[in-house]
């Protein structure tokens, strides 16, 4: 069985059978709590983000911003509370259902990149499409187009180990955007980029949000990156408040 075929969500998945709700927020968090031992990271946290809304999450290092993104993506469980993305319940689902929903709904640009060393650049970016059953030729064409928009047209066949840190960051961003998700989660997406490439990456993120109506939650310490958001929220003492 092919990788794409084996990774397709089953028809019995209850979340994937849900009809899309035109009025559903892109993100809805209600009473989300998370602690590590005695340390409270998220404390009865709530958030609503609408489709197309861009929100910058700021705050001190270690305040829980990356943990919050991981919980929204279903990569890490909350201790309690409700997490929805585009009207689909993320919290409390099986691993298989959560993975299927993540492929359908969410693009995640990780701070640590998480690129696959055994695949070249264009195939790394095509992975979300292949896992969702897109034909290989179409997936590779869409991946190449997204990489070109990030200035990597001449690096499609390169091995990941041959890339600089900034190039790897752009590959990770291309992978997050290629499937046109309803929600883009970006954890310091310009942290390793020079000013010119950082501006180009931010412009593409904003453009994709406008074109597809995707919401954006952006963790950043960059004033320039935060300035492109509709709202800036700070995570303090486990809760979100205006920055």
N, C-alpha and C positions, 0 to 999 in steps of 0.2 A: 504494500500500500504506500502511496506517495506521502511525503510530509504534508502537503496541502490537504490531501483527502483525509488523512488520519487526524488532522487538527481541527477539522470543521466541527462546529457545535452540533450536538444532536438535536433532532427535530423536537424531542421531548422537553427541551429546556424551557421551563416556565417563563423565565424572563424574556427570552428571545421571541416568545409568542405574543408578548404584550404589544398591543397597538401603540404606535407613537402618539403621544399627547401633544397637541400644538401648544398648550399652555404650560407644559412642564418646564421647570427651571433646568438650566444646564447642570447645576450642582445644588443639592439641598442637604445640609447637615443639620441634625437636630440632636442636641444633648450628647455630643460626642465626648467621651472621656478616654484618656490613656495615661497610664502611669508605668514607670519602670522602677520596680521596688517601691521605695517610699517617695520617690520623686514624681510629682504630678506634672505631666507634659501638656495634656489637653484637659480642660476642666469645664465640662458642660458647654462645649463649644457649639455654636450654631452659625450657619452661613447659607445665604441664598445668592446664587449667581445666575444671571439670565443668559440666554443664547446671545452670542456676540459680545458679551461684556468682558472687558479686560481688567483683571485685578492683580495688582502687585502686592506680594506678601513680603513685608520687611520685618526687621527685628534683629536682636542680637544672635550671634552664632550659638547654637545649642538650645534655642528657645522652642524648637519643635516644628519648625516650618517644613523640613523634609519629611518628618514623620507624618505630618498632616497630609502632604501630597501622597505618600505611600498608602495611607488609610483610604483616601478618596479613590485611589486606583485599585484598591482591593489587594494590595501587595502585603499589607500588614493589618491585622485585625485591631479594631478598637475594643476597649474593654466594655463599652456600652455605647448606646446611641444609634442613630439611623443615618445611613449614607445612601443617597440616590444620585444617579447621573442620568440626565435626560429622561427622567421618569422611571428608570429601572433601578430596583433595589440592589445595591452592591453589598451592603453589610449582611452577614449571616448566610451567604450562599455557599454552595459547595465550591471546591477549588476549580472544578471543570466549568461550572456556570460562570464563576467570576472571571476566569481566563477568557471565556467566549465573549462576555460582555466587554471586557477590556479591549479585546481586538476590534469589536464593533464600534465602540464609543470613544475610546481614549487614546490620545497620543501622548507619550511620556518621554521627554528629553531629560535623561538622568545626568546628575552632576558627575557621576563616575563613568558615564558613557555606556558601559555594558555592551560593547560591540563584540561580534563573534570573530575570533581570530582565524578560524578555518575558512571563512568566507571573504571574498574580496569586497571592495567598497560598495559597488552597485548591488551586489547580492545581500549585503547587510541591510541596505535600505529597503529592498524588495521583500524582506522577511514578513512584515505584517500583512502584506497583500497576499503572499503565497499561503500563509496560514489561514487566510480568510477565503481561500479557494479561487483567487484570481489566476487566470492562465499565466504561465511563466513569461511568455513573450510580452504580454500587457504589463505585468508587474515590473519587469526589467525596464521597459520603456518609460513607465511612470517614475520609477526610481531614478533613472538617468536624467529625466527632465528636472526633477526636484534638485538633484545634485548640481546640475548646471546652473540653476538659479542661485545656488550658494557658492558659485565660483569653483566647482570641483569637476568640471566637465573633462578635464585632462587626467583625472585620478580614478576613473570608474573601475579600472582593472587592477588597481594597486592593492596590495595586501595591507591589512590594518596596521601591522608592525612598521610599515614604511611611512606612515603618516605622522605629522607633528601633532602635538596636543590640540592645537587650534583646528587642524583639519579633522581630527577625530570628533571634536565637538560639533563641527558642522555636519559631519555624517550622522551623528546622533540626532541632531535637529531635523535633518532631512527624513530620517526614519520616523520621527514623531509626527511629521506633517504629511507624509506621502499618502496615507489612507483617508485624508480629509476628515479627521475625527470631529465629534461634536464637542469634545473638551480636550484642550491641550494643557498638559501639566509640564511646566518647564522649571527645572531646578538649576539656577545660575547658568542659563544657556549661553551667556557671553563671557563667562569668567576667564576663559583661556584665549579669547580672541583679541587681536589688535583693534584699535579704534575703527578702522575702515571696515573690517569684516564684522565687527560688532554692530555697526550701524546697518550693514546690509542684512545681517541676520534678524535684527529687530524689525526692520522694514518688511521682511518676508513674513515674519510672525504676524504683524499687524495686517498685512495684505491678506493672508490666509484667513484670519479671523473675520475680516470684512467680507471676503468672497464666499465663505462657507457658512458663516454665522456661528462659527465655533467660539465657545467661551475660552478664556485663557486665565489660568492661575499661574503667576510668575513669581518664583522666589528669587530675590535679587538683592544685592548690596549696591548695585549701580544706580546712581541718581538718574542717568539718562534712560536706563531701561524702565525704571519706575515711572518716569514722566510720561511714557507712552500709554500708561494704564488709565482707565476711566476712574478707578478707585485705588487708593493705597491703604492697606490695612496692616497693622502691626500686631504680631502675636506676643502678648505680654501676659505673664502669669496664667497661661493656658487658655486665654480667650483672645478673640480678635476685636480690635477697636481701631477707629480711624487713626491713621499715622499722622 
